């Protein structure tokens, strides 16, 4: 990720032009922050599309910013729901296709087809003829669509109660095959993803995400990953995206250095570091609000979840003082080691080790901090739900 920018930065540094290298890094990070992702979610009333939108955004159905849910059609026109932390990621709750106001043959035009990056078609049972018509029209327009079979947890509970020899794997396969065969009978041969709207980490949600990732441009893929609700597999994906950006943050922090750090003989842009580390804490769900929600959702005492965290930043408001104290925990020996092995730690900035020790140290600081926070995120999930 960002390989083209890497090459451009290396060329600038080879030409002894650190200002150009920093400007390239700045542009790359601005592109990440400014890219927009519009996700359309549609389905019949009661399919769970609003619940999916809320779960994806990491908020409760009762939250004041939640998409309204109900057993009857509550969406009369396309409604946008920005992600609370990544406002450029917008989920759209679309009216069910085939209603009086949104007939199937005019649906895409009426909902504003052009602005959506991809469509998610949700059903709590069989997919309808209108769902198939919509998928065929989306395909004609050259965009992607994905079928999600929702409320799988309800189906499994019913099957366990009704079957003498209950097997979860077999039940899931029967549901999947039933959906696929129904769609094939109507002329569509798609992949169907089985999803629990209240436990997104279960069943086919990870496969669904991996499929989307393969089919998206790299910048939009990265933004999608960062906006995902936290589960164990997603932690690793978020870490990869954050890690790919560290080089650019290190360059900017070094070449825009403004605050000397005593005893390390470097200067850093502390405000930038606070902002970056805050995105790590928030992205892994280790901020106070997310921890309180997780405690409430899982009925685990907040103190028990806080106890397993080891990083000084976890569960706290990230401040300049806290970041500077962590920087000072790096000893002179650590700084020297970072300088000696700069070509390993930072393949590009390593070319300017003598001139930019601060970039090396910042790279190591962000890398170590990211490692610690990702581990804490796994500890917290294990303590909360055992996964």
FENZI-V859691 format. One record per backbone hydrogen bond with DSSP energy under -0.5 kcal/mol. NH is the residue of the N-H (numbers start at 1). CO is the residue of the C=O. E is the energy in kcal/mol with one decimal. If there is no record, write none. Layout:
# FENZI-V859691
<<NH & CO & E> <NH & CO & E>>
This chain:
# FENZI-V859691
<<6 & 2 & -2.3> <7 & 3 & -2.3> <8 & 4 & -2.0> <9 & 5 & -2.6> <10 & 6 & -2.5> <11 & 7 & -2.1> <12 & 8 & -2.0> <13 & 9 & -2.5> <14 & 10 & -2.6> <15 & 11 & -1.5> <16 & 13 & -1.8> <17 & 12 & -2.4> <21 & 17 & -1.8> <22 & 18 & -2.6> <23 & 19 & -2.0> <24 & 20 & -2.2> <25 & 21 & -2.1> <26 & 22 & -2.4> <27 & 23 & -2.2> <28 & 24 & -2.2> <29 & 25 & -2.1> <30 & 26 & -2.2> <31 & 27 & -2.5> <32 & 28 & -2.0> <33 & 29 & -2.1> <34 & 30 & -1.9> <35 & 31 & -1.5> <37 & 88 & -2.6> <39 & 37 & -0.6> <39 & 90 & -2.9> <40 & 38 & -0.5> <40 & 118 & -2.4> <41 & 92 & -2.7> <42 & 120 & -2.8> <44 & 122 & -0.6> <46 & 70 & -0.5> <47 & 44 & -1.9> <52 & 48 & -2.4> <53 & 49 & -2.2> <54 & 50 & -2.3> <55 & 51 & -2.6> <56 & 52 & -2.8> <57 & 53 & -1.7> <58 & 55 & -1.2> <59 & 54 & -2.5> <63 & 60 & -1.8> <66 & 63 & -1.9> <76 & 74 & -0.7> <79 & 93 & -2.0> <81 & 91 & -2.4> <83 & 86 & -0.7> <83 & 89 & -2.6> <89 & 86 & -2.7> <90 & 37 & -3.0> <90 & 88 & -0.8> <91 & 81 & -2.0> <92 & 39 & -3.2> <93 & 79 & -2.8> <93 & 91 & -0.5> <94 & 41 & -2.7> <94 & 92 & -0.8> <98 & 102 & -2.3> <99 & 96 & -1.0> <99 & 102 & -0.8> <106 & 103 & -1.6> <107 & 103 & -0.9> <107 & 104 & -0.6> <110 & 106 & -2.3> <111 & 107 & -2.2> <112 & 108 & -0.6> <112 & 109 & -0.6> <113 & 108 & -2.0> <115 & 112 & -1.3> <116 & 113 & -1.6> <117 & 38 & -3.2> <118 & 38 & -0.9> <119 & 144 & -2.2> <120 & 40 & -2.9> <121 & 119 & -0.5> <121 & 146 & -3.1> <122 & 42 & -3.1> <122 & 120 & -0.6> <123 & 148 & -2.2> <132 & 128 & -1.9> <133 & 129 & -2.4> <134 & 130 & -2.3> <135 & 131 & -2.4> <136 & 132 & -2.4> <137 & 133 & -2.0> <138 & 134 & -2.6> <139 & 135 & -2.3> <140 & 136 & -1.9> <141 & 137 & -1.5> <142 & 139 & -1.5> <143 & 138 & -1.9> <144 & 117 & -0.6> <146 & 119 & -1.8> <147 & 191 & -0.8> <148 & 121 & -2.7> <148 & 146 & -0.5> <149 & 193 & -2.9> <150 & 123 & -2.6> <150 & 148 & -0.8> <152 & 195 & -1.2> <155 & 151 & -1.6> <156 & 152 & -2.4> <157 & 153 & -1.9> <158 & 154 & -2.2> <159 & 155 & -2.4> <160 & 156 & -2.5> <161 & 157 & -1.7> <162 & 158 & -1.9> <163 & 159 & -2.8> <166 & 164 & -0.7> <171 & 167 & -2.3> <172 & 168 & -2.6> <173 & 169 & -2.1> <174 & 170 & -2.2> <175 & 171 & -2.2> <176 & 172 & -2.5> <177 & 173 & -2.8> <178 & 174 & -2.3> <179 & 175 & -2.0> <180 & 176 & -2.5> <181 & 177 & -2.9> <182 & 178 & -1.9> <183 & 179 & -2.0> <184 & 180 & -2.9> <185 & 181 & -2.1> <186 & 183 & -1.2> <187 & 184 & -1.9> <188 & 183 & -2.3> <193 & 147 & -2.4> <194 & 192 & -0.5> <195 & 149 & -2.4> <195 & 193 & -0.5> <197 & 195 & -0.6> <199 & 196 & -0.6> <202 & 199 & -2.0> <204 & 194 & -2.7> <205 & 202 & -1.5> <208 & 204 & -2.6> <209 & 205 & -2.2> <210 & 206 & -2.6> <211 & 207 & -2.1> <212 & 208 & -2.1> <213 & 209 & -2.8> <214 & 210 & -1.8> <215 & 211 & -0.9> <215 & 212 & -0.9> <216 & 213 & -1.3> <221 & 217 & -2.5> <222 & 218 & -2.4> <223 & 219 & -2.1> <224 & 220 & -2.4> <225 & 221 & -2.3> <226 & 222 & -2.2> <227 & 223 & -1.6> <228 & 224 & -0.6> <228 & 225 & -1.1> <235 & 231 & -2.1> <236 & 232 & -1.1> <237 & 233 & -1.2> <238 & 234 & -3.0> <239 & 235 & -2.4> <240 & 236 & -1.9> <241 & 237 & -1.8> <242 & 238 & -2.8> <243 & 239 & -2.8> <244 & 240 & -1.9> <245 & 241 & -0.7> <245 & 242 & -1.1> <246 & 242 & -0.5> <246 & 243 & -1.1> <249 & 245 & -1.8> <250 & 246 & -2.8> <251 & 247 & -2.2> <252 & 248 & -2.2> <253 & 249 & -2.8> <254 & 250 & -2.1> <255 & 251 & -2.9> <256 & 252 & -1.7> <257 & 254 & -1.3> <258 & 268 & -0.6> <259 & 268 & -1.7> <260 & 258 & -0.6> <261 & 266 & -3.4> <262 & 260 & -0.6> <264 & 261 & -1.7> <265 & 261 & -0.9> <266 & 261 & -0.8> <268 & 259 & -2.1> <270 & 268 & -1.2> <273 & 269 & -1.8> <274 & 270 & -2.7> <275 & 271 & -2.1> <276 & 272 & -2.6> <277 & 273 & -2.8> <278 & 274 & -2.1> <279 & 275 & -1.6> <280 & 276 & -1.4> <281 & 277 & -2.5> <282 & 278 & -2.9> <283 & 279 & -2.5> <284 & 280 & -2.0> <285 & 282 & -1.5> <286 & 281 & -2.8> <291 & 287 & -2.3> <292 & 288 & -2.5> <293 & 289 & -2.1> <294 & 290 & -2.6> <295 & 291 & -2.4> <296 & 292 & -2.1> <297 & 293 & -3.1> <298 & 294 & -2.2> <299 & 295 & -1.0> <300 & 295 & -1.2> <304 & 301 & -0.6> <305 & 301 & -1.4> <306 & 302 & -2.6> <307 & 303 & -1.7> <308 & 304 & -0.7> <308 & 305 & -0.6> <309 & 306 & -1.1> <314 & 311 & -1.2> <315 & 286 & -2.0> <316 & 313 & -1.6> <318 & 316 & -0.5> <319 & 317 & -0.5> <323 & 319 & -2.2> <324 & 320 & -2.7> <325 & 321 & -2.3> <326 & 322 & -1.8> <327 & 323 & -2.3> <328 & 324 & -2.3> <329 & 325 & -0.7> <329 & 326 & -0.6> <330 & 327 & -1.6> <331 & 329 & -0.6> <335 & 331 & -2.1> <336 & 332 & -2.4> <337 & 333 & -2.7> <338 & 334 & -2.4> <339 & 335 & -2.0> <340 & 336 & -2.7> <341 & 337 & -2.1> <342 & 339 & -1.3> <344 & 341 & -1.3> <345 & 341 & -2.5> <346 & 342 & -3.2> <350 & 346 & -2.6> <351 & 348 & -1.9> <352 & 349 & -2.5> <353 & 350 & -1.2> <356 & 352 & -2.2> <360 & 356 & -1.2> <361 & 357 & -2.4> <362 & 358 & -2.7> <363 & 359 & -2.3> <364 & 360 & -2.3> <365 & 361 & -2.9> <366 & 362 & -2.8> <367 & 363 & -2.4> <368 & 364 & -2.9> <369 & 365 & -2.5> <370 & 366 & -2.5> <371 & 367 & -2.2> <372 & 368 & -2.4> <373 & 369 & -2.5> <374 & 370 & -2.3> <375 & 371 & -1.9> <376 & 372 & -2.3> <377 & 373 & -2.2> <378 & 374 & -1.5> <379 & 375 & -2.4> <380 & 376 & -2.8> <381 & 377 & -2.0> <382 & 378 & -2.3> <383 & 379 & -2.5> <384 & 380 & -2.2> <385 & 381 & -3.1> <386 & 381 & -0.9> <386 & 382 & -1.1> <387 & 381 & -0.8>>
